Amino acid sequence: MKNKNPYIEFIKILVIIMVPLIFIEFVIYSNIKPQDFNYFYDIGSEEDDYLSPVARISDKINNSEISCRNLTDQLVYFDIPIPKRANEINLSIKFKDNFPNNSKFSIGAKDQEEWHYSYNLIYDNTIEELIKKYYYGRKDNLFLFKLNEYVKEYSIDDFSKNPPQIKLATDLNITIPEFKINNYQPQEFIINTALRSPKTFYVYIKGNFNVEVWKRDLNWYENEDELNISLYDLNDKLIASEIIEDDGEDDKESDKDNDDEEKGELSVNNLQEGVYKLALKNNGDMLITKIKLNQNKIVLYKEVFLAQSSIYFDNFEEDSEIYFKVQKPLTLTAQTLHDVALQTIYVNDEFLKIKKRNKDYNLNLDSSNDFYKLKSKINDIIIKGPEFFSFSEDSWFNPFEGKNIKYKNDLNYLEKNADYVLVDYLPVQDEGEWKIASLSLNIEEDNLYIKNDKLSMMFNTPHLSPNKNETNHMHIPIDWINITVHKKSWFED
């Protein structure tokens, strides 16, 4: 019997001991040490079967420069392998910008067992245009764009700590405070300029409110010439109303010498200080000849029909003046309904000739912090363009100076309605004709739904929806998707 070699026996024993130890060490190490798993989806390559369903993507597109596929429908899916204890996903995608104006591109991550995805914006060509066109402040992924040069300068911190009264377009959870005039003291105010047609005013009210309205019926038409005085809050909830009755002379022909007036009054006590809407509803067969209030901040909304004209009553014509401000360039339009009211109106140092009835005449006005004053001698003229008109400089105010504007993926809408735009956005990187967008997800914080160690993801391209006939032919080329999944160690929170 041969003697056993002690060295060989030692090695055998060492192997028997070390192999389990190495395995245990590997298991422990692989869990203690954080790991990154990379998945590169080369779209259009020979092994490409990443996107589904195939009916919503094009065939492979291969040329000497690149291989890719086109997204041809709104919703296209792909999966990401998710190892145990994974907590972070970093994803980037290379695509070509074949988007129509005012469109966006999102990636959804499944977050419920049933069909449900949380969407993450990766490309918004409206925001990209804002970045090119406007001054902005940036803090991490927050962008604050200033669209109106005439408003005060604010920072991102101003909106996060104590939002100012400004027109802000955002989809973030920021509430602009209601408009308030500091140290407002109500005083009596009278509008002696005759007006025609239904009118909507905004009034700043503190304490009790009282308004008196005088009207003169034209009796041009056979109807009841009632005028309804109604006060609403800014949610269009009716607070109070009164009616000024018809003058009782509906059946007789119009009398330009008739100077009969009817008067109505509306009073409401103990109103909370703020802005209210005052509506004077009527059928247009009358003139509102006088308005008297116990509050001195009042503006007329959208349109003014100046009617202090001899067309309506004899010895009635007087010069009229109205005031307004222009915070963004706009076009003022003027029109008259009668040949005898063809005239020239003056807006500060400029003038506008009204040469035909029932035709709009336009005057382009620049932004200004100063008042514009419009003057008319003949009247019987409809003025549109500015948002708010007043009958003195002191009575003018902007009731919506502070206002939340719903963010829309529409540059013209934002420029027209907002002073500032605040968005959470990570800009794309340009690579020639291609763009690279990035996205980070946290599996736990975003409550993502993992099934069979996979996460379902989705491209959401709204302009490719089958019912978008004007844009669904504008397919989006995808070159690759690069994914890194981070697996945390036992010691990571």
GILIN-V925191 format. One line per field, one symbol per residue. phi: phi as a letter, one per 30 degrees, with the letter a starting at -180 (. if undefined). psi: psi as a letter, one per 20 degrees, with the letter a starting at -180 (. if undefined). burial: I if it has 24 or more other C-alpha atoms within 12 Angstrom, else O. Layout:
phi=???
psi=???
burial=???
//
This chain:
phi=.ddddddddddedddeddedddddddddddcdddbcccbccddjddddbdcadddcbdddcbbdcababcdcbdcbcacbdbddidbbbcbbbcbcdcdddhbbbbccbdbbdddabccbdcabddddddddcbdbcbbhcdbcccccdccddbcddeddcbeddadccacddbcddddbcdhdbdbdbbccddbbiebcccbcbbidbbbcbcbbddhdbdadcccccbcbddciddcaabbcdddicddcddbdddcdbcbbbbbbchdddlcbcccccacicacdcabbbcbccbbccibbcdbdbddcbdhcdbdbbbbabbdbebcdcbabcbddcdacccbhccbbcccbdhbdccbdbddadddcccbbccihbccbkddbcbcaddddacdcecadcddbdaddddddccdbbbbcacddccbidcbbcbabbcddddhdccbhhbcdbbdcbedceedcddbdcddcdccabcbbcccdddcdd
psi=pqppohgghgggggghghghggggggggghhgpqqpppooonpirhjokhqrqhijqrrpopaihqqrrppirgopqrqpporqjqiqpppqpprpnkqrqlrrpqpqppjrgropqpqopipoighhhghhhqqqqpocjppopoioiirqpqrhhhhhgnprnqoppqjrmpppqqppopkpoqrqppojppqqrqqpqpppppcqpppppqqpphkhqnromqppoppqaijkppgqqqpprqijlhirqpoiipkpqqqqqpppqlqppapqpopnprjilrpohqppqjqjopqppgqpnpjmqihgqqkipqqqpqqrqohqpropqqqqiqhijprpqpocjrrppohqqkpppqopprqqirqppppphhblqpprfqhpqrjqhhiqroikhppppppqmogggghhhqhqppqopoqrppncirqoqqppqogghjlqopplkqpprpponhijqhjmhhijimqoppgrpppppppqrhip.
burial=OOOOOOOOOOOOOOOOOOOOOOOOOOOOOOOOOIOOIOOIIIIIOOOIOIIIOOOIIIIIOOOOOOIIIIIIIIIIIIIIIIIIIIIIIIIIIIIIIIIIOIIIIIIIIIIOOOOOIIIIIIIIIIIIIIIOOOOIIOOOOIIIIIIIOOIOOIIIOOIOOOIIIIIIIIOOOIIIOIIIIOOOOIOOIIIIIIIIIIIIIIIIIIOOIIIIIIIIIIIOOOOIIIIIIIIIIOOOOOIIIIIIIIIOOOOOOOOOOOOOOIIIIIIIOOOOIIIIIIIIIIIIIIIIIIIIIIIIIIIIIOIIIIIIIOIIIOOIOOOIIIIIIIIIOOOIIIIIIIOOIIIIIIIOOOOIIIOOOOOOIIIOIOOOOOIIIIIIIIIIIIIIIIIIIIIIIOIIIIIIIIIIIIIIIIIOOIIIIIIIIIIIIIIIOOOOOOIIIIIIIIIOOOOIIIOOOOIIIIIIIIIIOOOOOOIIIIIIIIIIIIIIIIIIOOOOO
//
